[in-house]
Structures are given as structure tokens and as C-alpha cells.
Amino acid sequence: MSTTTPSPTPVAPGPAALSERQRREIDYHKAHAEKRAHLAEQPVAFDVVDDRERRWWNAYWSVYDILLRHDLEGKRVLLPGCGFGEDAVRLARLGAEVYAFDISPEIVEVARHRLRHLKVEGVTLQVMAIEAVQHEDAFFDYAFFLDILHHVDIPRAATEIERVLKPGGWLIGDELYTHSFVQKNIRESRLVDRFLYRRMHDYIYDTEHSYITEDEKKIDEQDLQVIERLCARFEKSYYNSLTGRFFPDRHDGLSRFDRLATRAIGSMGRFTAGRVVFEGRLPA
């Protein structure tokens, strides 16, 4: 791993620079960080990096399969919405120079303590919003997205990511997704919204530990196109047509079936999927 770059004490973005949505995100994550303060001394699992037996049906494992095909040694990787630092630690394990940030000072502070506790090097932590990345132009080789785009202003975020990535830089991600037709005509239908959603939510998710903010919205095909238009090359795969909607992701057998079924319907998967994994490259 490369040498750790000292990072400043977490300071929230100035109030004038924040939107109402961002303020609500910061308030929510302050309480979220308090509930997760114990993570400061928790280890990070490396199975998704080290295990030879891969979970090909799982979107998170699949996005790491993409990363593992790249040589990240010495590469500058931007990690927006880094949370409590798990993926920053994993990227550092792969030899990357990791620049991780979150909009929440409290979450960054937990991540900072965790990295110190684990004696992790090669990670710089910052407090900032993805809509205003505090780095110079053409600084990064990679940007890695994990469940962050549904929290942010995607056009503004895309502009910033394009600015700070080098020509030929890579965008790799695993994001919550829904097609706009499905969202409008099924998810927001009266039957689902009033009667089915809460019951399915309680079954699928651990309601004591669910993590849903007021303003978050799964990205749709139009949001994804904003990211795709940045790239000279862009590949995407769809996941979770059933997983996370009709049953929890802890059932591996059902999740395998889900992945095979989603793959079998090809491009129609864009209508059924609940996640999208992508790999794009800016023009050189």
C-alpha cells in the first residue's frame, strides 16, 4: 500500500453552498453515524477481493470482478460517498491511492478512526459533496461509485467527475436502479404504494437497520444516460429483477435464479432490474 496522505479534520461544506436536499442528507447521516459509531473499531472483510470462488449473481461482487481486472497499483481512485470506509480499505488493499469523501463530517470521522485503528495506509479522507469536488482537473485515474448516485444531483455530479478524471479515465459502479416506466406505473401505483410496499419492505429489509433517506431516488435509464454520455466506451449489466423486490438477497439460490433470468432476457432487463453495474471510459 502507498503512504497515507494526511487529511484535514472533517469540516462540513459551507451552509451557503448547500442545497436543502444536502442539508437533509447531512442531518440524516449525523444520526446514522451515531448509531454506527462502533464501526470505528470493526475489521473490514476482504472476501470480495481475495476469494477465488466468486458470487457472480451478486452485483456488489460483480463490480469488484470488474475492479480486479484492472491494475490499480499506484492509481488515483476517487470514492464518492465513502461511508464508514470499507471500500476505501479494500481499494487500498488493491494498491490504489484512494481519495474518499462523504458529505457527512460525522461519518468521515468514524471512517477516520477506523482507518487509524486498522493501520490502513494509502487513503485520504475528506468532507465534501460530489457536486463540488475539491480537486484539480484531470487528477484521477478512476472514479468508483457504490450506491451514491441516488443521493445526489446527477448532472452536476457528472460534470465534476468528468472534470477531475484524466482523459481515458474510468468510471466503475454498482448503483440502485429502476426504469422510469416501472417506477411510474408500478412502484407509484396506488396498490403498491399504499398496500404492498410497506409489507414487502418489512419482509425484505431489516426494518431496525434500514437505510433510506428522505430524498433518495433510484437512478433510472435517463440518469444512467447522463453518465454514459461522458464515455467513449460504456458497458452495463442489470441485476436484481426479483432480489430486493420480492425476496431478500440472503437467499443465494433465488438470487442465482434471478441473475440467470435477468441475463436471459437481454436488453429487456433494463425494465425489470433493481441494480445496474457499469464500466465506462472517458475519451482519451
Residue frames as qw, qx, qy, qz and C-alpha x, y, z in Angstrom:
[[0.000, 0.887, 0.461, 0.000, 0.00, 0.00, 0.00],
 [0.372, 0.566, -0.040, 0.735, 1.13, 3.56, -0.65],
 [0.266, -0.092, -0.503, 0.817, 1.83, 6.12, 2.04],
 [0.064, -0.763, -0.631, 0.121, -1.15, 7.71, 3.73],
 [0.170, 0.447, 0.087, 0.874, -1.73, 11.35, 2.81],
 [0.076, -0.310, -0.620, 0.717, -2.73, 13.31, 5.92],
 [0.073, -0.575, -0.595, -0.556, -6.29, 14.56, 5.60],
 [0.089, -0.351, 0.237, -0.902, -7.84, 17.56, 7.32],
 [0.158, 0.216, 0.783, -0.562, -10.21, 17.44, 10.25],
 [0.109, 0.520, 0.780, 0.332, -13.75, 16.95, 8.87],
 [0.094, 0.360, 0.184, -0.910, -15.46, 20.26, 8.16],
 [0.447, 0.580, 0.677, -0.070, -18.90, 20.41, 6.60],
 [0.305, 0.400, 0.401, 0.766, -19.36, 22.34, 3.35],
 [0.018, 0.082, 0.231, -0.969, -20.38, 25.95, 4.00],
 [0.324, 0.484, 0.697, -0.419, -24.14, 26.47, 4.55],
 [0.363, 0.649, -0.082, -0.663, -24.43, 28.83, 1.58],
 [0.202, 0.399, -0.784, -0.431, -23.05, 26.14, -0.72],
 [0.150, 0.094, 0.977, -0.122, -25.56, 23.51, 0.39],
 [0.423, -0.247, -0.509, -0.708, -28.94, 22.76, -1.12],
 [0.661, -0.320, 0.274, -0.621, -31.89, 21.88, 1.10],
 [0.958, 0.073, -0.247, -0.125, -31.53, 18.29, -0.03],
 [0.589, 0.371, -0.552, 0.459, -27.88, 18.22, 1.01],
 [0.231, -0.449, 0.473, -0.723, -28.73, 19.69, 4.41],
 [0.865, -0.184, 0.087, -0.459, -31.29, 16.94, 4.95],
 [0.878, 0.231, -0.400, 0.129, -28.72, 14.33, 3.93],
 [0.275, 0.451, -0.578, 0.622, -26.22, 15.73, 6.43],
 [0.519, -0.367, 0.355, -0.685, -28.81, 15.75, 9.22],
 [0.955, -0.027, -0.113, -0.273, -29.87, 12.17, 8.48],
 [0.803, 0.292, -0.436, 0.284, -26.30, 10.90, 8.36],
 [0.067, -0.562, 0.530, -0.632, -25.39, 12.60, 11.62],
 [0.762, -0.263, 0.339, -0.485, -27.86, 10.32, 13.41],
 [0.949, 0.243, -0.194, -0.058, -26.81, 7.39, 11.22],
 [0.469, 0.534, -0.559, 0.427, -23.17, 7.88, 12.24],
 [0.381, -0.481, 0.518, -0.596, -24.10, 7.97, 15.92],
 [0.923, -0.068, 0.173, -0.338, -25.82, 4.59, 15.58],
 [0.927, 0.313, -0.130, 0.160, -22.79, 3.14, 13.76],
 [0.085, -0.887, 0.422, -0.166, -20.01, 4.65, 15.88],
 [0.799, -0.366, 0.477, 0.004, -18.94, 1.13, 16.93],
 [0.859, 0.481, 0.093, 0.150, -17.71, 0.53, 13.36],
 [0.084, 0.915, -0.380, 0.106, -14.66, 2.65, 14.19],
 [0.316, -0.544, 0.773, -0.083, -13.07, -0.47, 15.70],
 [0.877, 0.193, 0.392, -0.199, -14.57, -3.09, 13.40],
 [0.410, -0.270, 0.692, 0.529, -12.43, -5.03, 10.89],
 [0.557, 0.518, -0.192, -0.620, -13.13, -4.99, 7.17],
 [0.829, 0.079, 0.553, 0.024, -13.81, -8.24, 5.31],
 [0.069, 0.598, -0.560, -0.569, -11.71, -8.89, 2.21],
 [0.613, 0.164, 0.772, 0.024, -13.63, -11.86, 0.79],
 [0.554, 0.773, 0.257, -0.171, -14.90, -9.80, -2.15],
 [0.184, 0.856, -0.455, -0.161, -11.27, -9.03, -3.02],
 [0.172, -0.537, 0.826, 0.003, -9.48, -12.25, -2.09],
 [0.717, 0.066, 0.656, -0.229, -11.88, -15.18, -2.60],
 [0.041, -0.210, 0.787, 0.578, -11.33, -17.23, -5.74],
 [0.052, 0.455, 0.881, 0.122, -14.87, -18.56, -5.64],
 [0.059, -0.021, -0.058, -0.996, -16.90, -15.62, -6.91],
 [0.270, 0.511, 0.708, -0.407, -20.55, -14.74, -6.29],
 [0.173, 0.081, 0.557, 0.808, -21.34, -13.98, -9.94],
 [0.117, -0.648, -0.700, -0.276, -25.03, -13.44, -9.22],
 [0.342, -0.765, -0.339, 0.427, -24.33, -10.60, -6.79],
 [0.345, 0.891, 0.097, 0.278, -23.97, -7.05, -8.15],
 [0.332, -0.895, 0.298, 0.003, -21.51, -5.96, -5.46],
 [0.736, -0.283, 0.538, 0.299, -19.22, -8.91, -6.10],
 [0.675, 0.535, 0.399, 0.314, -19.58, -8.35, -9.83],
 [0.161, 0.974, -0.072, 0.144, -18.42, -4.74, -9.65],
 [0.477, -0.706, 0.509, 0.127, -15.36, -5.97, -7.76],
 [0.811, 0.160, 0.489, 0.279, -14.83, -8.53, -10.52],
 [0.456, 0.843, 0.113, 0.261, -14.50, -5.53, -12.85],
 [0.216, -0.924, 0.311, -0.059, -12.07, -3.80, -10.50],
 [0.742, -0.396, 0.515, 0.166, -9.96, -6.93, -10.20],
 [0.768, 0.453, 0.325, 0.316, -9.45, -6.93, -13.97],
 [0.230, 0.918, -0.096, 0.310, -7.77, -3.53, -13.64],
 [0.682, -0.011, -0.352, 0.641, -4.29, -2.87, -12.29],
 [0.240, -0.923, -0.217, -0.207, -4.97, -0.32, -9.55],
 [0.731, -0.336, -0.107, 0.584, -1.42, -0.25, -8.19],
 [0.349, -0.239, 0.053, 0.904, -0.47, 3.40, -7.73],
 [0.005, 0.491, 0.548, 0.677, -3.62, 4.64, -9.47],
 [0.126, 0.033, 0.366, -0.921, -5.59, 7.55, -8.02],
 [0.210, -0.423, -0.841, -0.262, -9.12, 6.40, -7.28],
 [0.267, -0.208, 0.173, -0.925, -11.92, 8.77, -6.26],
 [0.249, -0.321, -0.912, 0.057, -14.51, 7.18, -3.95],
 [0.284, -0.340, -0.014, -0.896, -17.58, 9.41, -3.51],
 [0.759, -0.357, -0.028, -0.543, -19.95, 8.71, -0.63],
 [0.414, 0.376, -0.808, 0.187, -17.37, 6.54, 1.10],
 [0.790, -0.473, -0.284, -0.268, -19.48, 5.83, 4.18],
 [0.679, -0.692, 0.242, -0.050, -17.62, 4.15, 7.01],
 [0.038, -0.773, 0.607, 0.180, -14.59, 3.31, 4.91],
 [0.840, -0.049, 0.540, -0.004, -14.99, -0.36, 4.00],
 [0.777, 0.565, 0.214, 0.179, -14.45, 0.11, 0.28],
 [0.112, 0.924, -0.347, 0.110, -11.68, 2.65, 0.81],
 [0.553, -0.529, 0.644, -0.019, -9.83, -0.04, 2.77],
 [0.841, 0.211, 0.491, 0.080, -10.44, -2.64, 0.06],
 [0.560, 0.818, -0.008, 0.129, -9.25, -0.33, -2.71],
 [0.137, -0.843, 0.514, -0.080, -6.10, 0.43, -0.72],
 [0.767, -0.225, 0.601, 0.016, -5.59, -3.33, -0.38],
 [0.784, 0.496, 0.332, 0.169, -5.54, -3.43, -4.19],
 [0.620, -0.078, 0.159, 0.764, -2.74, -0.88, -4.25],
 [0.166, 0.769, 0.360, 0.502, -4.75, 2.21, -5.17],
 [0.169, -0.029, -0.301, 0.938, -4.15, 5.72, -3.87],
 [0.131, -0.625, -0.758, -0.135, -7.65, 6.27, -2.53],
 [0.040, -0.085, 0.143, -0.985, -9.28, 9.67, -2.18],
 [0.226, -0.488, -0.840, -0.066, -12.51, 9.00, -0.32],
 [0.084, -0.097, 0.207, -0.970, -15.11, 11.52, 0.74],
 [0.145, -0.567, -0.810, -0.016, -18.57, 11.88, 2.20],
 [0.085, -0.658, -0.175, -0.728, -20.88, 14.83, 2.75],
 [0.679, -0.684, -0.198, -0.179, -21.27, 13.90, 6.44],
 [0.089, 0.712, -0.570, 0.402, -18.50, 15.05, 8.82],
 [0.684, -0.392, 0.490, -0.373, -19.66, 12.53, 11.42],
 [0.974, 0.197, 0.109, -0.036, -19.42, 9.60, 9.02],
 [0.576, 0.666, -0.359, 0.311, -15.97, 10.70, 7.85],
 [0.243, -0.672, 0.558, -0.421, -14.84, 10.91, 11.47],
 [0.886, -0.168, 0.381, -0.202, -15.93, 7.31, 12.12],
 [0.878, 0.456, -0.052, 0.136, -14.13, 6.24, 8.93],
 [0.237, 0.784, -0.451, 0.353, -11.01, 8.13, 10.00],
 [0.535, -0.526, 0.572, -0.332, -10.90, 6.38, 13.39],
 [0.959, 0.096, 0.242, -0.111, -11.46, 3.05, 11.67],
 [0.720, 0.616, -0.228, 0.223, -8.56, 3.53, 9.28],
 [0.039, -0.722, 0.566, -0.397, -6.31, 4.50, 12.17],
 [0.764, -0.317, 0.468, -0.311, -7.46, 1.51, 14.19],
 [0.947, 0.241, 0.211, 0.028, -6.75, -0.82, 11.26],
 [0.416, -0.588, 0.430, 0.544, -3.47, 0.97, 10.44],
 [0.656, 0.557, 0.462, 0.213, -4.52, 1.42, 6.82],
 [0.230, -0.515, 0.268, 0.781, -2.29, 3.46, 4.55],
 [0.186, 0.096, 0.695, 0.688, -2.99, 4.93, 1.14],
 [0.051, -0.705, -0.680, -0.194, -6.32, 6.63, 1.92],
 [0.062, 0.047, -0.139, 0.987, -7.10, 10.35, 2.07],
 [0.065, -0.626, -0.773, 0.081, -10.45, 11.22, 3.67],
 [0.025, 0.071, 0.037, 0.996, -12.34, 14.45, 3.05],
 [0.209, 0.591, 0.664, -0.408, -15.71, 16.02, 3.76],
 [0.139, 0.317, -0.305, -0.887, -17.32, 17.36, 0.61],
 [0.693, 0.436, 0.399, -0.412, -20.20, 16.96, -1.82],
 [0.621, 0.122, 0.634, 0.444, -19.82, 15.21, -5.15],
 [0.339, 0.855, 0.364, 0.146, -21.40, 18.26, -6.81],
 [0.064, 0.955, -0.246, 0.151, -18.31, 20.30, -5.80],
 [0.941, -0.100, -0.079, 0.313, -15.24, 18.05, -5.81],
 [0.197, -0.948, 0.227, 0.103, -12.27, 19.84, -4.25],
 [0.716, -0.221, 0.484, 0.451, -9.58, 18.51, -6.57],
 [0.066, 0.583, -0.389, -0.710, -7.83, 19.85, -9.63],
 [0.767, 0.468, -0.118, -0.422, -8.75, 18.97, -13.19],
 [0.805, 0.403, -0.434, -0.020, -7.60, 15.64, -14.65],
 [0.246, -0.637, 0.641, -0.351, -6.32, 14.37, -11.29],
 [0.698, -0.160, 0.634, -0.293, -7.86, 10.87, -11.03],
 [0.094, 0.221, -0.889, -0.391, -7.45, 7.64, -12.96],
 [0.272, -0.336, -0.887, -0.163, -10.70, 6.13, -11.65],
 [0.418, -0.223, 0.269, -0.838, -13.99, 7.07, -10.04],
 [0.262, -0.119, -0.957, 0.021, -15.77, 4.27, -8.17],
 [0.469, -0.249, 0.013, -0.847, -19.49, 4.60, -7.41],
 [0.281, -0.179, -0.935, 0.119, -21.32, 2.45, -4.87],
 [0.236, -0.692, -0.681, 0.020, -24.91, 3.38, -4.05],
 [0.254, -0.397, -0.158, 0.868, -24.19, 7.10, -4.17],
 [0.032, 0.140, 0.458, 0.877, -25.84, 8.46, -7.33],
 [0.283, -0.606, -0.681, -0.299, -29.37, 8.07, -5.98],
 [0.404, -0.665, -0.388, 0.493, -28.45, 10.58, -3.24],
 [0.308, -0.432, 0.154, 0.833, -27.13, 13.38, -5.46],
 [0.456, 0.764, 0.027, -0.456, -27.76, 15.84, -8.29],
 [0.839, 0.070, 0.451, 0.295, -26.58, 13.60, -11.12],
 [0.544, 0.767, 0.112, 0.320, -25.96, 16.20, -13.87],
 [0.125, -0.925, 0.307, -0.183, -23.85, 18.34, -11.51],
 [0.747, -0.442, 0.489, 0.082, -22.04, 15.27, -10.19],
 [0.837, 0.346, 0.324, 0.272, -21.32, 14.06, -13.73],
 [0.322, 0.906, -0.086, 0.261, -19.84, 17.44, -14.67],
 [0.365, -0.809, 0.447, -0.114, -17.50, 17.31, -11.69],
 [0.848, -0.172, 0.486, 0.126, -16.47, 13.71, -12.27],
 [0.728, 0.598, 0.178, 0.285, -15.69, 14.43, -15.90],
 [0.085, 0.945, -0.224, 0.221, -13.60, 17.41, -14.82],
 [0.446, -0.711, 0.534, -0.102, -11.45, 15.60, -12.25],
 [0.902, 0.026, 0.412, 0.125, -10.90, 12.40, -14.26],
 [0.225, -0.487, 0.576, 0.616, -7.93, 12.19, -16.59],
 [0.635, 0.428, -0.356, -0.535, -8.54, 11.70, -20.32],
 [0.619, 0.186, -0.758, -0.089, -9.13, 7.97, -20.69],
 [0.190, -0.239, 0.727, -0.614, -10.12, 7.73, -17.02],
 [0.334, -0.205, -0.901, -0.186, -12.51, 5.03, -15.84],
 [0.513, -0.241, 0.250, -0.785, -15.93, 5.18, -14.19],
 [0.412, -0.055, -0.909, -0.035, -16.96, 1.94, -12.47],
 [0.347, -0.202, 0.381, -0.833, -20.06, 1.49, -10.37],
 [0.234, -0.322, -0.917, -0.022, -22.85, -0.52, -8.78],
 [0.185, -0.038, 0.179, -0.965, -26.00, 1.54, -8.29],
 [0.323, 0.425, 0.755, -0.381, -29.62, 1.16, -7.29],
 [0.094, 0.113, -0.545, -0.825, -31.72, 1.40, -10.44],
 [0.434, 0.459, 0.733, -0.254, -35.26, 1.33, -11.76],
 [0.195, 0.291, 0.575, 0.740, -36.73, 2.03, -15.17],
 [0.187, 0.048, 0.155, -0.969, -38.94, 5.13, -15.22],
 [0.574, -0.148, -0.525, -0.611, -41.87, 3.14, -16.68],
 [0.591, -0.247, -0.748, 0.172, -41.73, 0.67, -13.80],
 [0.196, -0.127, -0.474, 0.849, -41.37, 3.46, -11.25],
 [0.301, 0.011, -0.043, -0.953, -44.31, 5.47, -12.56],
 [0.661, -0.058, -0.432, -0.611, -46.72, 2.70, -13.46],
 [0.760, -0.193, -0.620, 0.041, -45.95, 0.03, -10.85],
 [0.455, -0.084, -0.550, 0.696, -43.96, 1.33, -7.88],
 [0.081, 0.045, 0.222, -0.971, -46.00, 4.54, -7.60],
 [0.425, -0.330, -0.646, -0.541, -49.32, 2.84, -8.33],
 [0.533, -0.501, 0.162, -0.662, -51.94, 3.07, -5.61],
 [0.953, -0.181, -0.210, -0.119, -51.94, -0.68, -4.95],
 [0.766, 0.155, -0.362, 0.507, -48.18, -0.90, -4.46],
 [0.145, 0.483, -0.290, 0.813, -47.65, 2.42, -2.73],
 [0.511, -0.459, 0.167, -0.707, -50.48, 2.13, -0.21],
 [0.911, -0.231, 0.085, -0.331, -50.78, -1.57, 0.41],
 [0.970, 0.131, -0.130, 0.160, -47.88, -3.71, -0.79],
 [0.427, 0.683, -0.381, 0.455, -44.73, -1.64, -0.40],
 [0.353, -0.644, 0.478, -0.482, -44.62, -1.46, 3.40],
 [0.933, -0.177, 0.253, -0.186, -45.38, -5.17, 3.77],
 [0.877, 0.391, -0.110, 0.258, -42.71, -6.13, 1.23],
 [0.166, 0.767, -0.400, 0.473, -40.25, -3.67, 2.78],
 [0.595, -0.562, 0.439, -0.371, -40.65, -5.23, 6.21],
 [0.983, 0.018, 0.185, -0.006, -40.09, -8.70, 4.75],
 [0.762, 0.541, -0.109, 0.339, -37.14, -7.86, 2.53],
 [0.261, 0.624, -0.376, 0.633, -35.26, -5.44, 4.78],
 [0.492, -0.331, -0.618, 0.515, -34.25, -5.47, 8.39],
 [0.074, -0.854, -0.315, -0.407, -36.51, -2.59, 9.44],
 [0.585, -0.752, -0.077, 0.293, -34.45, -1.94, 12.56],
 [0.493, -0.457, 0.349, 0.653, -31.42, -1.22, 10.40],
 [0.536, 0.653, 0.452, 0.287, -32.96, 0.01, 7.14],
 [0.347, -0.425, 0.144, 0.824, -31.08, 2.84, 5.48],
 [0.263, 0.612, 0.583, 0.465, -33.37, 5.07, 3.43],
 [0.159, -0.265, -0.162, 0.937, -33.09, 8.84, 3.35],
 [0.335, 0.625, 0.439, -0.552, -35.94, 11.24, 2.66],
 [0.367, 0.741, -0.182, -0.532, -34.74, 12.39, -0.76],
 [0.255, -0.323, 0.838, 0.359, -33.08, 9.34, -2.24],
 [0.765, 0.457, 0.126, -0.436, -34.44, 8.04, -5.54],
 [0.760, -0.033, 0.564, 0.321, -33.14, 5.11, -7.53],
 [0.043, 0.480, -0.454, -0.750, -31.45, 6.19, -10.73],
 [0.755, 0.453, 0.414, -0.231, -33.39, 5.48, -13.91],
 [0.755, 0.300, 0.384, 0.438, -32.39, 4.97, -17.54],
 [0.253, 0.910, 0.080, 0.320, -32.20, 8.74, -18.14],
 [0.440, -0.845, 0.304, 0.020, -29.88, 9.25, -15.16],
 [0.811, -0.179, 0.455, 0.320, -27.70, 6.42, -16.40],
 [0.615, 0.641, 0.268, 0.371, -27.51, 8.06, -19.81],
 [0.080, -0.982, 0.150, -0.086, -26.03, 11.17, -18.19],
 [0.593, -0.576, 0.530, 0.186, -23.11, 9.02, -17.02],
 [0.784, 0.223, 0.510, 0.275, -22.94, 7.06, -20.27],
 [0.439, 0.874, 0.135, 0.158, -22.68, 10.23, -22.37],
 [0.278, -0.874, 0.374, 0.137, -19.40, 11.07, -20.65],
 [0.650, -0.333, 0.655, 0.192, -17.79, 7.92, -22.02],
 [0.354, 0.491, -0.617, -0.502, -16.28, 6.81, -25.29],
 [0.494, 0.003, -0.862, -0.116, -16.94, 3.25, -24.16],
 [0.454, -0.250, 0.454, -0.725, -19.65, 2.15, -21.73],
 [0.483, -0.072, -0.854, -0.180, -20.84, -1.31, -20.69],
 [0.459, -0.273, 0.405, -0.742, -23.65, -2.11, -18.29],
 [0.370, -0.112, -0.919, -0.076, -25.22, -5.22, -16.78],
 [0.528, -0.418, -0.016, -0.739, -28.55, -5.46, -14.99],
 [0.279, 0.009, -0.898, 0.341, -29.20, -7.26, -11.71],
 [0.053, 0.218, 0.701, -0.677, -31.91, -7.85, -9.12],
 [0.356, -0.234, -0.511, -0.746, -35.12, -8.12, -11.09],
 [0.692, -0.470, -0.500, -0.223, -36.54, -10.10, -8.15],
 [0.632, -0.222, -0.453, 0.589, -33.92, -9.82, -5.40],
 [0.163, -0.149, -0.236, 0.946, -34.65, -6.89, -3.12],
 [0.400, -0.082, -0.236, -0.882, -38.17, -6.63, -4.53],
 [0.810, -0.190, -0.333, -0.444, -39.78, -9.97, -3.84],
 [0.905, -0.348, -0.184, 0.159, -37.24, -11.66, -1.57],
 [0.345, -0.876, 0.292, 0.170, -34.11, -10.67, 0.41],
 [0.538, 0.681, -0.497, -0.020, -30.64, -11.04, -1.08],
 [0.375, -0.513, 0.741, -0.218, -29.66, -13.54, 1.63],
 [0.861, 0.153, 0.458, -0.162, -31.23, -16.39, -0.37],
 [0.166, -0.518, 0.644, 0.538, -28.38, -17.40, -2.68],
 [0.371, 0.216, 0.870, 0.244, -30.37, -19.96, -4.65],
 [0.278, 0.815, 0.492, -0.126, -33.12, -17.48, -5.51],
 [0.030, -0.856, 0.207, 0.473, -30.54, -14.80, -6.26],
 [0.324, -0.238, 0.773, 0.492, -28.76, -17.13, -8.69],
 [0.342, 0.525, 0.764, 0.150, -32.06, -17.79, -10.47],
 [0.107, 0.909, 0.221, -0.338, -32.76, -14.06, -10.55],
 [0.154, -0.671, 0.464, 0.557, -29.40, -13.31, -12.17],
 [0.326, 0.026, 0.850, 0.414, -29.81, -16.03, -14.79],
 [0.271, 0.700, 0.661, -0.014, -33.33, -14.87, -15.61],
 [0.037, 0.901, 0.018, -0.433, -32.29, -11.23, -15.88],
 [0.218, -0.477, 0.647, 0.553, -29.37, -12.16, -18.11],
 [0.387, 0.248, 0.855, 0.243, -31.61, -14.37, -20.28],
 [0.284, 0.815, 0.497, -0.094, -33.96, -11.54, -21.22],
 [0.554, 0.287, 0.211, 0.752, -31.06, -9.42, -22.50],
 [0.105, 0.248, 0.012, 0.963, -31.81, -5.75, -23.10],
 [0.486, -0.588, -0.444, -0.470, -35.29, -6.17, -21.60],
 [0.622, -0.328, -0.522, 0.482, -33.52, -6.40, -18.25],
 [0.154, 0.173, -0.118, 0.966, -33.43, -2.61, -18.23],
 [0.480, -0.436, -0.270, -0.712, -37.18, -2.68, -17.48],
 [0.818, -0.403, -0.392, -0.124, -37.04, -5.27, -14.70],
 [0.653, 0.122, -0.472, 0.580, -33.74, -4.65, -12.92],
 [0.455, -0.869, -0.196, -0.001, -33.24, -3.15, -9.48],
 [0.482, -0.693, 0.308, 0.439, -29.48, -2.65, -9.86],
 [0.709, 0.693, -0.065, 0.113, -27.05, -1.76, -12.62],
 [0.669, -0.489, 0.301, 0.472, -23.32, -2.44, -12.72],
 [0.555, 0.828, 0.059, 0.058, -21.34, -0.36, -15.20],
 [0.638, -0.360, 0.279, 0.621, -17.86, 0.27, -16.55],
 [0.445, 0.870, 0.196, 0.087, -17.12, 3.32, -18.68],
 [0.630, -0.222, 0.142, 0.730, -14.06, 5.07, -20.04],
 [0.136, 0.867, 0.058, -0.476, -13.71, 8.74, -20.92],
 [0.709, 0.685, -0.024, 0.166, -12.33, 9.68, -24.33],
 [0.771, -0.217, 0.004, 0.598, -8.52, 9.64, -24.32]]
